[in-house]
Amino acid sequence: MAVLCLVVAGCGVSGVSGGVRVEGAAPTAIPWRGSAYVLDYESVPQEKPDSFSLTSNTWLSHLTWKGWGSNQAVANGFSWDMSCSSGCTDDGIPSYRVTLVLGDLTRRAHAAYYRHASLRAARGARTPTWAEPGLEDMGLHVPDS
């Protein structure tokens, strides 16, 4: 038993002077290369959608994306007043130009999901009074891991 203790004691770092040696910068995060999704209002996964329901009252369409699959994806398109808060007429459902920013890409098993959304009037457009409030900073549902 005494011999075993001496052998184990000899395996330590007593022979190394200065302890751990660090060289160079820390490795950076490896970018996600798999499928990326946003869950719509009904929790249906959408991959780089042309249109989808952000909430029960806000439908987004004609979305054109930049940076899909990165930690921040940006789309320009239109938001539609599905609740008819504006008093929909026979002319159709009103809409306005918007910019949607999805962020906080979170990996789950073999895919990744956006966890945060920010919807604002597009540059040069005004947010109508009937627009659904609280969409400038909203959490999105992601599947459990």
N, C-alpha and C positions, 0 to 999 in steps of 0.2 A: 504494500500500500504506500509506503514511504517513497518507493521508486516512482510510482505513478504520480504522486504529488510533485516530485521534482521535475518530471517530464512535462506535466501540465504547466507548472510555473515557468519553465523554460520557453514556453510558446508565447509568452506575453510580448509587449513592445519595449521591454527594458533595454534591448540592444539598439533601438532606434532613437536617435537623438532628435529632439525638437517635436516629436509627435506627428500629427497629420500635416501633410504639406499640400497646400492649395495652389493650383496653377490655372491661370486664365479666367475668363468670365464664366459665370454659371450658364448652363445650357438654357436656351429659350424654349418657350412652349412650342410644341409641334402643332401646326395649323390643322384643323379638322378637314378631312378629305372625303368623308362619307356623305350620306344623304342628310339634308337639313330640312326641317319642317316648321310650320307655324300651325298651331291648332286653332281652327275656327271656333265660332261661338258654340257650336254643337260638339266640340272636341274631335272633329274630323281632321286628320293631318292633311295639310296642303303643302305641296312642294313648289315653291316659286309661283304662287297662284296669280292668274290674270285677274281673278275676282274672288272674294270670299266675304263671309259675314264676320265682322270684328265683334259686334255685339248683336243683341236681338233687334236693335233699331238702326244699326249702322252697317250698310252694305258698301263694300269698296269694289271698284271695277276699273278696267283699263289700266291696270298696274304695270308699270315698266320698272324693272329692278336693276340696281347696281349693288354689287358686293354680296349677292346671295351665297350663303354658306360660310361667310366670314362672321366675325363676332358682331358686326353691325351691317344690316342690309337696309337699303333705302329705296323706296318706291315712290313714283309720282303717279297720280291717277285721280279718280273721282270718288266722293262720298255721297251716298244717296240717303234721303230722308224717308226711311222705311216706315216710321211711325206716323208720317204725315203731320208732324207738329206744325209745319208751315201752312197747313190747310191745303192739301193736294187738290189740284184742279183737274179738269178734263184734259189739260195739256200734258199731264204726266207727273211723275215724281221729281221734285227739285233735287239738284245736286250742286256741288261746288268742288273746285280743284283742291287737292290735298297732297301733302307729303307724309308718308308713313315711314317711320324709322323703327326697325325691329332690332333688338339687342340682347345681350347676355345669352349667347348660344350655349346651351347646356347639353352635354352628352348623356344619352340614355341608351344602354345596350349597344345596338348597331346603328343608331341614328342620333341626330342632335336636334334640339328644339329651341326656338326663340322663347325667352322667358319675359321679355319686356317690350312694350309698344308705346310709341308716341305718335299721335295723329294731329297734324296742324294744317291750317290753310296753307296752300302753296304760296310761294313768293309772288307777291302782286295780287293775291286773292284775299278776300275778307271772309272771316268766319261768320256765317249767317246766324241770326239770333235763334233760329230753330235747331241749330246743330246740337247734337247730344253732348252734354258737358262731361268733363272728367276724362277725356281721351288723350290728353296731352302727356299723361304719365300713368300708364296702367300695367299691371302685372298680367301675364298670360299663363294659362294652365299648361303644365308639361306633365307627361306621364311619370308615374312613380318609377324609380330605378329598378 
